[in-house]
Amino acid sequence: MVNLPARLLGVILSLAFFVFSVVMFFTTWDWVAAVFALGSLGYSLFFMLSYQRNKS
């Protein structure tokens, strides 16, 4: 299994990429940035849910 620091790093990086993608989308109105924003949000949810599942 993946330890806690690796999960936290995954959450931080995916949330940072989400914020960057949202900013790029509203700057350029490029649909690719919107797709990447949704993908990075999905990764964030995955890391957070895996942390909650293994916490209990």
Secondary structure, DSSP 8 states (H G I E B T S, - for coil): ---HHHHHHHHHHHHHHHHHHHHHHHHH--HHHHHHHHHHHHHHHHHHHHHHHHH-
